[in-house]
Amino acid sequence: MLTSNKKLFRIIVLIFLILAFYSVNSNAVVSPTKEFYVNDYANVLSKETEEYIINTNVDLNNKTKAQIVVVTVKSLDGKTIEEYATELFRKFGIGDKKLNNGVLLLCSTGDRMFRIEVGYGLEGALPDGKTGRIQDEYIIPYLKNNDYDKGIKNGFSAVIKEVSKEYNTTVEGIQSAEKTINLDRLLGGFFDITIVTCIISRVVKSKDGDKKSLSKIKVIYLIVIAIISYAILKSIILTIFIAIINLIMLSLKATSGGFYSGGSSGGGWSSGRRWMVFWRRRILRWRRFFWRRRKL
């Protein structure tokens, strides 16, 4: 009887060990392939793109010790893109150990997610803001159309260009990256700028003073708005459109019942405050609608 219980106990322990081993392996990240620089587990890259990534990486590594590794997977196995990228970065040991100058381009086709993970040694050259722009302008527009090969190749070109610039070196064979427009981001920025500048234009318009002085202020205001709009949106058409909207707002005559025409300081502040709260809510609503997470 005792012997039978021992056997049963051993079988149960063995089953638990097998299940634990299976669970650990099923959630483990992929391992580096023999090419190291290209790990196309989702099978979305062409032979030409793989050779391009490998050859330019070899030259970059020889000159700077930096490495840019591309990994594509079909699934993140329940992990977040941040967790998977961090674990993958450490497992692969990307970049020089002392310089920590590695970059990981991770794409999950099944989860439709993309991330650029940067080592500490290159955070100055590739801060979060810049890697976000690279994704928005060079990668995601292609990936949204399921053109993974072009998007990843394009993004890789943009990243290796920044890394080579950081080390002030020339890497042989780098191809030019083609910049595209991310419509969601563009529309989000457009509505932010339009609403905010319209609010400011009403404030400028409401100020009392000499007509010539006010005209100069309005002209300067429109010029400044145009410069800021173009710097953010990179679109001449949208910049002109925003300028026209603000010009119309400045041209409209104030009505006696307007928010800025209160008879006393208390009444004027109360009305102006309600007006600002109204537009603030509109801005937040537009931002939630148009500014989206970087999901393909």
Buried (B, 14 or more C-beta within 10 A) or exposed (E): EEEEEEEEEEEEEEEEEEEEEEEEEEEEBBEBEEBBBBBBBBEBBEEEBBEBBBBBBBBBBEBBBBBBBBBBBBEBBEBEBEEBBBBBBEEBEBBBEEBBBBBBBBBBBEBEBBBBBBBEBBBEBBEEEBBEBBBBBBBBBBBBEEBBBBBBBBBBBBBBBBBBEBBEBEBEEBEEBBBBEBEBBBBBBBBBBBBBBBBBBBEBBBEEEEEEEBEEBBEEBBEEBBEBBBEBBBBEEBBEBBBEBBBEBBEEEEEEEBBBBBEEEEEBEEBBEEBBEEBEEEBEEBBEEBBEEBEB
